[in-house]
Amino acid sequence: MNRTGVRGPWHRSRQLFDGNGHKQGTARRHLITGGAGFIGSHLAEALVSQGDKVVILDDLSTGLVENVEHLVDSGDVQLVEGTVFDAGLVNELMLLSDTCFHLASAVGVKLVLERPLDTTIRNVRGIDIVTEAAARHGTRLLFTSTSEVYGKQNGKALREDSDRTYGSVMKSRWGYATAKALGEMLILGYHQEQDAQGMVVRLFNTVGPRQRSTYGMVVPQLVSQALAGEDLTVYGDGNQGRAFTHVKDVVDALVRLIECDAAIGNVYNVGSSVEVTINDLAERVIERTQSSSRIRHVPYEEAYGEGFEELGCRRPDTSALRELTGWERQRGIDDAIDDIVASRQRSLAPVG
């Protein structure tokens, strides 16, 4: 694949939105950090499908070239192999962009627990450099945060202004939530003090094709085990609840928000309000793959070690997103499972 740099036909369109936040006719230029990853690659596809141009900045530490190779070959996407720690590169790319989706981040509980220092430093430095560059050039910035910023929860649906309850700093899992919360504060601070065009989204358990089980992502892991006829490993007692959202619904929300002036300076939950337990999830996977696999429960300490702490059941209140943009979830967890299964089967199919 021919990887191109940041020069060439790229230039910034200064007339991206009209006074009401509606799209202008000129093709837009978007920067996606971490765009070769799971969510980023689906986002790039959605932006290209509406006639826009995309530059992806990715160090390929967890993202994959094959996720976006078809887009690069089409000429609508440029893949720049680099890091968000390179302030000069970020500055150059930001200057050429109308909007930026900052997705570059550590991926998965397993990685966060195994490399807590690296995870914290990478998240904090990355958002600092990206946010400062976006503010300098007046680039509209969407920062993808996480539902983990809410901490330990076991109650009603979470609103964006809900209180947060964290565990001990001795538990390395909280470093990820803390770093993401700091990123949110930088976005809101730059908006308040410098009128920067930033917004925050908190993602709740996004799932779908291209998501990898390598870093402890539960749905692709269960699907892989079921297709292989192995026992499905469920951590803890399996009664912990999660609200899973199909990646295409998440991408729809991101695109709607970046186009909305009223979203600037605010925080929005993006996720499903339908909560399922991990036990129920495993049973659904077995049913939809027609697998003979069984469920095997594994203690948390055996799976993750001492740095792990369960967050409880958490699901979002997405009324703010819905009222602002008209967004509605279109797909359920069964759709996500089916799409992951189909994707895996295609990848295992013989060529020729």
C-alpha positions as CSV (number, residue, x, y, z in Angstrom):
1,M,0.0,0.0,0.0
2,N,1.2,3.4,-0.8
3,R,1.2,5.6,2.3
4,T,1.2,9.3,1.6
5,G,2.1,12.2,3.8
6,V,0.2,15.3,4.6
7,R,1.0,17.3,1.5
8,G,-0.7,17.2,-1.9
9,P,-4.2,18.3,-2.7
10,W,-5.1,18.9,1.0
11,H,-6.2,22.3,2.0
12,R,-8.6,23.6,4.6
13,S,-12.1,24.7,3.8
14,R,-12.9,27.6,6.1
15,Q,-16.6,27.5,5.3
16,L,-17.4,24.2,6.9
17,F,-20.7,25.1,8.7
18,D,-23.2,27.9,8.3
19,G,-24.6,29.9,11.2
20,N,-27.0,27.1,12.1
21,G,-24.5,24.4,12.1
22,H,-25.6,23.0,8.7
23,K,-23.1,21.5,6.3
24,Q,-21.8,23.6,3.5
25,G,-21.4,22.3,0.0
26,T,-17.6,22.2,0.0
27,A,-16.0,18.8,0.8
28,R,-14.7,18.8,4.3
29,R,-11.3,17.7,5.6
30,H,-11.3,15.6,8.7
31,L,-8.4,14.4,10.9
32,I,-8.9,11.2,12.8
33,T,-6.3,10.3,15.4
34,G,-6.3,6.5,15.9
35,G,-8.3,6.2,12.7
36,A,-6.9,2.8,11.8
37,G,-8.5,1.3,14.8
38,F,-11.9,-0.3,15.4
39,I,-14.1,2.8,15.7
40,G,-11.9,5.1,13.7
41,S,-12.0,3.0,10.6
42,H,-15.8,2.8,10.6
43,L,-15.9,6.6,11.2
44,A,-13.6,7.1,8.2
45,E,-15.9,5.0,6.0
46,A,-18.9,7.1,7.1
47,L,-17.2,10.4,6.4
48,V,-16.0,9.3,3.0
49,S,-19.4,8.0,2.1
50,Q,-20.8,11.5,2.4
51,G,-18.2,13.0,0.1
52,D,-15.6,14.2,2.7
53,K,-11.9,13.7,2.8
54,V,-10.0,12.1,5.7
55,V,-6.5,12.1,7.1
56,I,-5.7,9.3,9.6
57,L,-2.9,9.7,12.1
58,D,-2.1,6.4,13.7
59,D,1.0,4.8,15.1
60,L,-0.4,1.3,14.3
61,S,0.3,0.1,17.8
62,T,-3.2,-1.3,18.1
63,G,-4.7,-0.1,14.8
64,L,-4.3,-2.1,11.6
65,V,-3.5,-1.0,8.1
66,E,-6.0,-3.5,6.7
67,N,-8.8,-1.7,8.4
68,V,-8.4,1.3,6.1
69,E,-6.4,0.0,3.2
70,H,-9.5,0.0,0.9
71,L,-10.1,3.7,1.8
72,V,-6.5,4.7,1.1
73,D,-6.6,2.9,-2.2
74,S,-9.7,4.8,-3.2
75,G,-7.8,8.1,-2.8
76,D,-10.2,9.6,-0.3
77,V,-8.1,8.8,2.8
78,Q,-4.5,9.5,3.6
79,L,-2.8,7.3,6.3
80,V,0.0,9.1,8.2
81,E,1.9,6.7,10.3
82,G,2.9,8.8,13.3
83,T,2.1,9.6,16.9
84,V,0.0,12.2,18.6
85,F,3.1,12.9,20.8
86,D,4.7,14.5,17.7
87,A,3.5,18.1,18.4
88,G,4.9,19.4,15.1
89,L,3.1,16.7,13.0
90,V,-0.1,17.2,14.9
91,N,0.1,20.9,14.4
92,E,0.6,20.5,10.6
93,L,-2.3,18.1,10.2
94,M,-4.5,20.2,12.4
95,L,-3.8,23.3,10.3
96,L,-5.0,21.4,7.2
97,S,-8.2,20.1,8.8
98,D,-11.7,21.4,9.3
99,T,-12.5,19.0,12.2
100,C,-10.6,16.5,14.3
101,F,-11.9,13.3,16.0
102,H,-9.5,12.4,18.7
103,L,-9.8,8.7,19.1
104,A,-6.1,7.7,19.7
105,S,-6.0,6.0,23.1
106,A,-5.1,2.9,25.0
107,V,-7.5,0.0,24.2
108,G,-9.1,-2.4,26.5
109,V,-9.0,-3.3,30.2
110,K,-6.2,-5.9,29.8
111,L,-3.8,-3.3,28.2
112,V,-4.7,-0.7,30.8
113,L,-3.9,-3.1,33.7
114,E,-0.7,-4.5,32.2
115,R,0.8,-1.1,31.3
116,P,-0.7,1.5,33.7
117,L,2.1,4.0,33.5
118,D,2.3,3.9,29.7
119,T,-1.5,4.1,29.4
120,T,-1.8,7.2,31.7
121,I,1.1,9.1,30.1
122,R,0.0,8.3,26.5
123,N,-3.6,9.4,27.2
124,V,-2.6,12.6,29.1
125,R,0.1,13.8,26.7
126,G,-1.9,12.9,23.6
127,I,-5.0,14.9,24.6
128,D,-2.8,17.9,25.7
129,I,-1.1,18.1,22.4
130,V,-4.2,17.6,20.3
131,T,-6.3,20.0,22.2
132,E,-3.8,22.8,22.2
133,A,-3.3,22.4,18.4
134,A,-7.0,22.4,17.7
135,A,-7.5,25.5,19.8
136,R,-4.6,27.3,18.1
137,H,-6.0,26.7,14.6
138,G,-9.7,27.0,15.4
139,T,-10.3,23.4,14.4
140,R,-13.6,21.8,15.7
141,L,-12.5,18.9,18.0
142,L,-14.5,15.9,19.2
143,F,-12.8,14.0,22.1
144,T,-13.9,10.4,22.7
145,S,-13.9,9.8,26.4
146,T,-15.4,6.8,28.2
147,S,-18.2,5.7,30.5
148,E,-15.4,4.6,32.9
149,V,-15.2,8.2,34.0
150,Y,-18.4,7.6,36.0
151,G,-16.5,5.1,38.2
152,K,-18.3,2.5,40.2
153,Q,-22.0,2.6,39.6
154,N,-25.0,0.4,40.3
155,G,-28.0,2.5,39.9
156,K,-30.2,4.4,37.5
157,A,-29.2,5.6,34.0
158,L,-26.2,8.0,34.1
159,R,-26.6,11.6,33.0
160,E,-23.7,13.7,31.8
161,D,-23.7,15.6,35.1
162,S,-23.9,12.5,37.4
163,D,-21.4,12.3,40.2
164,R,-18.4,10.1,39.8
165,T,-17.2,7.4,42.3
166,Y,-13.7,6.2,42.0
167,G,-11.8,3.5,43.8
168,S,-8.3,3.6,45.3
169,V,-5.4,4.9,43.4
170,M,-3.8,1.6,44.3
171,K,-6.0,0.0,41.7
172,S,-4.4,0.7,38.3
173,R,-7.7,0.6,36.5
174,W,-8.6,4.0,37.7
175,G,-5.6,5.6,36.0
176,Y,-7.4,5.2,32.6
177,A,-10.6,6.9,33.9
178,T,-8.6,9.7,35.5
179,A,-6.7,10.4,32.4
180,K,-9.9,10.5,30.3
181,A,-11.5,12.8,32.9
182,L,-8.5,15.1,32.6
183,G,-9.0,15.2,28.8
184,E,-12.6,16.2,29.3
185,M,-11.5,19.1,31.6
186,L,-9.0,20.3,29.0
187,I,-11.6,20.3,26.3
188,L,-14.1,22.3,28.5
189,G,-11.3,24.6,29.8
190,Y,-10.1,25.6,26.3
191,H,-13.7,26.3,25.3
192,Q,-14.4,28.4,28.4
193,E,-11.2,30.4,28.4
194,Q,-10.2,30.5,24.7
195,D,-13.6,29.8,23.0
196,A,-12.2,26.7,21.4
197,Q,-14.6,24.5,19.4
198,G,-14.3,21.3,21.5
199,M,-16.9,18.7,22.6
200,V,-16.8,15.5,24.5
201,V,-18.5,12.2,24.0
202,R,-18.5,9.3,26.6
203,L,-18.7,6.0,24.8
204,F,-20.5,3.0,26.4
205,N,-19.1,-0.4,25.3
206,T,-19.0,0.0,21.6
207,V,-18.9,-3.4,19.7
208,G,-18.9,-4.6,16.1
209,P,-16.7,-5.9,13.2
210,R,-12.9,-5.2,13.4
211,Q,-13.0,-5.1,17.2
212,R,-10.2,-7.4,18.5
213,S,-10.2,-9.7,21.5
214,T,-6.5,-9.1,22.0
215,Y,-7.0,-6.5,24.7
216,G,-9.8,-8.1,26.6
217,M,-12.8,-6.9,24.5
218,V,-15.5,-9.2,25.7
219,V,-17.8,-9.7,22.6
220,P,-15.1,-10.5,20.0
221,Q,-13.5,-12.8,22.6
222,L,-16.7,-14.7,23.2
223,V,-17.4,-15.0,19.5
224,S,-13.9,-16.3,18.7
225,Q,-14.2,-18.9,21.4
226,A,-17.7,-20.0,20.3
227,L,-16.6,-20.3,16.6
228,A,-13.6,-22.4,17.8
229,G,-15.8,-24.7,20.0
230,E,-14.0,-23.6,23.1
231,D,-15.5,-22.8,26.5
232,L,-16.7,-19.2,26.7
233,T,-14.8,-17.5,29.6
234,V,-16.9,-15.2,31.7
235,Y,-15.1,-13.2,34.4
236,G,-16.6,-13.0,37.9
237,D,-20.1,-14.3,38.4
238,G,-21.2,-12.9,35.1
239,N,-24.0,-10.9,36.6
240,Q,-22.3,-7.6,35.8
241,G,-24.3,-5.5,33.3
242,R,-23.2,-3.6,30.3
243,A,-24.9,-1.5,27.7
244,F,-23.5,-2.6,24.3
245,T,-23.8,-0.3,21.3
246,H,-23.2,-1.2,17.6
247,V,-20.2,0.7,16.2
248,K,-22.3,2.0,13.3
249,D,-24.8,3.6,15.7
250,V,-21.8,5.2,17.6
251,V,-20.4,6.6,14.4
252,D,-23.7,8.0,13.5
253,A,-23.7,9.9,16.8
254,L,-20.2,11.2,16.3
255,V,-21.0,12.6,12.8
256,R,-24.2,14.2,14.0
257,L,-22.4,15.9,16.9
258,I,-19.4,17.2,14.9
259,E,-21.8,19.0,12.6
260,C,-23.8,20.7,15.4
261,D,-22.8,24.1,16.7
262,A,-24.8,23.6,19.9
263,A,-22.7,20.6,20.8
264,I,-19.6,22.8,21.3
265,G,-18.5,23.1,24.9
266,N,-20.7,20.2,26.1
267,V,-20.5,16.5,27.0
268,Y,-22.7,13.8,25.6
269,N,-23.3,10.1,26.4
270,V,-23.3,7.8,23.4
271,G,-24.6,4.3,24.0
272,S,-27.4,1.9,24.4
273,S,-29.9,2.2,27.2
274,V,-30.5,-1.6,27.1
275,E,-28.4,-3.4,29.6
276,V,-27.5,-7.1,29.4
277,T,-25.5,-9.2,31.8
278,I,-22.3,-11.0,30.6
279,N,-23.9,-14.3,31.3
280,D,-26.8,-13.4,29.0
281,L,-24.3,-12.1,26.4
282,A,-22.4,-15.4,26.4
283,E,-25.7,-17.4,26.0
284,R,-26.7,-15.2,23.1
285,V,-23.3,-15.7,21.4
286,I,-23.7,-19.5,21.8
287,E,-27.2,-19.4,20.4
288,R,-26.3,-17.2,17.4
289,T,-23.2,-19.1,16.5
290,Q,-25.0,-22.4,17.0
291,S,-22.0,-23.5,19.0
292,S,-21.7,-26.4,21.4
293,S,-19.5,-24.3,23.7
294,R,-20.2,-24.0,27.4
295,I,-19.7,-21.1,29.8
296,R,-16.8,-21.2,32.2
297,H,-16.6,-18.6,35.0
298,V,-13.1,-17.3,35.8
299,P,-12.3,-15.3,39.0
300,Y,-11.3,-11.7,38.3
301,E,-8.0,-12.1,40.2
302,E,-7.1,-15.0,37.9
303,A,-8.0,-13.1,34.8
304,Y,-6.6,-9.6,35.6
305,G,-4.5,-9.7,38.7
306,E,-4.5,-7.2,41.6
307,G,-5.0,-4.0,39.6
308,F,-8.6,-4.8,38.6
309,E,-11.8,-3.5,40.2
310,E,-15.3,-4.2,38.9
311,L,-17.2,-1.1,37.9
312,G,-20.7,-2.4,38.5
313,C,-23.7,-2.0,36.2
314,R,-23.7,1.2,34.1
315,R,-26.0,2.4,31.3
316,P,-26.3,5.9,29.8
317,D,-29.1,8.4,29.7
318,T,-28.8,9.7,26.1
319,S,-31.7,12.2,26.2
320,A,-29.3,15.1,25.7
321,L,-27.9,13.6,22.5
322,R,-31.3,12.6,21.2
323,E,-32.9,16.0,21.9
324,L,-30.0,17.8,20.2
325,T,-29.4,15.7,17.1
326,G,-32.3,13.3,16.8
327,W,-30.0,10.3,17.2
328,E,-31.7,7.0,18.0
329,R,-30.1,3.6,18.3
330,Q,-30.9,1.4,15.3
331,R,-29.2,-1.9,16.2
332,G,-29.2,-4.3,19.1
333,I,-26.6,-6.6,20.6
334,D,-27.8,-9.5,18.5
335,D,-27.0,-7.4,15.3
336,A,-23.5,-6.7,16.6
337,I,-22.9,-10.4,17.4
338,D,-24.2,-11.4,13.9
339,D,-21.9,-8.8,12.2
340,I,-18.9,-9.9,14.2
341,V,-19.6,-13.5,13.4
342,A,-19.9,-12.7,9.7
343,S,-16.7,-10.7,9.7
344,R,-14.8,-13.5,11.4
345,Q,-16.1,-16.1,9.0
346,R,-15.1,-14.0,6.0
347,S,-11.6,-13.6,7.4
348,L,-11.3,-17.4,7.8
349,A,-12.7,-18.2,4.4
350,P,-10.2,-19.7,1.9
351,V,-9.0,-17.3,-0.8
352,G,-9.4,-18.3,-4.5
